[in-house]
């Protein structure tokens, strides 16, 4: 009974990390693709830059950084490549987005970026898990012994 409620199961943890990475990455990728390419009902880069400037007074450089962080960071989280650096940049981006929303509109608009900040921070802390490109690329390989003739 103890094992059922308390013990850790590595397979479940790795599967949970995969689900967390996939969902967080997919949400970010779709949002970024909408901002950059006008995919999935987005407005595209030109209108996104205008909106960042007019509504939030964010210059073009930071609008580019934010949009491409969502697009590239989301994709990297989905496949599990460079997972921790991607999660770090996404976490910072989403914390800034939460701050820009402010406390007066928090439950209407701020909970969304804060949730993404927390999930990406959890991924940053725990790593990509075994079901990732990182795990495949950086797996430990047995060292070959030198053969002398």
Secondary structure, 3 states (H helix, E strand, C coil): CHHHHCCCCHHHHHHHHHHHHHHHHHHHHHHHHHHHHCCCCCCHHHHHHHHHHHHHCCCHHHHHHHHHHHHHHHHHHHHCCCHHHHHHHHHHHHHHHHHHHCCCCHHHHHHHHHHHHHHHHHHHHHCCCCCCHHHHHCCCCCCCCCCCC
